[in-house]
């Protein structure tokens, strides 16, 4: 059986460059095929999500989204993708930025020859493996859950709309078993144990039935199992709790099909935010305060004032402020910014979401303001935090 070709995406705003590369490079020699050529980074990102190429060749200076930002998004979403930058002499500093992001190298558009390009292609083929299909399967197996989790978080927080289509595809394929009665566990899994994550432990000890484990925020997992497997999984989780007392979980069942799946995940998100992340028990709160907290969480993309929220829940400003602090243990403003910070940390840990998109989602004026605020709150820049989280997840 023939190996599946390694897919290549070309992004350059000069059509003559794109057509020249497509027609003159002996792609078959390197087991490659060009699956898309696009005129800017925005189109490049769309094509990347559609085709999932293993190699991206991109110009640095392009309209709408430049090659550096495209490289950043691609590497965040799929670290194994090989990226080759095309630059002019004046773009040298940008090319260096690309190398720091994980690009394999760059070529000067004004002077590179075929041999230089083909050296890169040969190296890419060797690094990706001579069997493109096997490389693709390995990549999918290793990165599917984090990638899907990133799309899910984007969608839940309103910064992306690609997840519903991906869910439909999965329910028709690998997740087809979730169309039958399924149980969903929301698992609180702080910290690590023995050098590995709970996610890895659960995947490693899965019973013979199908299951799916998805990272869900900073310290939570979603575990989907067939309804018939609940007793087995209750036992497995109880065994782990004996070793990890901090482990907690809740279960929703049965759910089946797309709408039930979405509804259950939304409920899990609400529980995670209101009870797990904020360490609160909403059911014991006065109704106006519980309603206020849910308003804050649902509208983190705006700057809600105390007066507006007090009016929404039917209390005077002074009464609301006093009751809120007495119930929650901190002021309305402090709680609001803590909620925004929690969401920012989750989105930074996800893949494919820019700092500007996160700033928009939590109601900050721009990426620069958000970065300063985030560093003041955490002592780290957004990029430092994101890098550390990726390193943590890579240690299995």
Secondary structure as GFF3:
##gff-version 3
##sequence-region A 1 396
A	DSSP	beta_strand	6	11	.	.	.	ID=ss1
A	DSSP	alpha_helix	15	24	.	.	.	ID=ss2
A	DSSP	three_ten_helix	27	30	.	.	.	ID=ss3
A	DSSP	beta_strand	32	38	.	.	.	ID=ss4
A	DSSP	alpha_helix	41	51	.	.	.	ID=ss5
A	DSSP	beta_strand	55	59	.	.	.	ID=ss6
A	DSSP	alpha_helix	67	77	.	.	.	ID=ss7
A	DSSP	beta_strand	82	87	.	.	.	ID=ss8
A	DSSP	three_ten_helix	89	91	.	.	.	ID=ss9
A	DSSP	alpha_helix	92	101	.	.	.	ID=ss10
A	DSSP	beta_strand	105	108	.	.	.	ID=ss11
A	DSSP	alpha_helix	114	128	.	.	.	ID=ss12
A	DSSP	alpha_helix	132	156	.	.	.	ID=ss13
A	DSSP	alpha_helix	163	172	.	.	.	ID=ss14
A	DSSP	three_ten_helix	176	179	.	.	.	ID=ss15
A	DSSP	beta_strand	182	188	.	.	.	ID=ss16
A	DSSP	alpha_helix	198	204	.	.	.	ID=ss17
A	DSSP	beta_strand	211	215	.	.	.	ID=ss18
A	DSSP	beta_strand	220	226	.	.	.	ID=ss19
A	DSSP	three_ten_helix	227	229	.	.	.	ID=ss20
A	DSSP	alpha_helix	230	243	.	.	.	ID=ss21
A	DSSP	beta_strand	248	255	.	.	.	ID=ss22
A	DSSP	alpha_helix	258	271	.	.	.	ID=ss23
A	DSSP	pi_helix	272	277	.	.	.	ID=ss24
A	DSSP	three_ten_helix	282	284	.	.	.	ID=ss25
A	DSSP	alpha_helix	287	298	.	.	.	ID=ss26
A	DSSP	alpha_helix	306	312	.	.	.	ID=ss27
A	DSSP	alpha_helix	317	328	.	.	.	ID=ss28
A	DSSP	alpha_helix	332	349	.	.	.	ID=ss29
A	DSSP	alpha_helix	355	361	.	.	.	ID=ss30
A	DSSP	alpha_helix	367	378	.	.	.	ID=ss31
A	DSSP	alpha_helix	382	394	.	.	.	ID=ss32
###
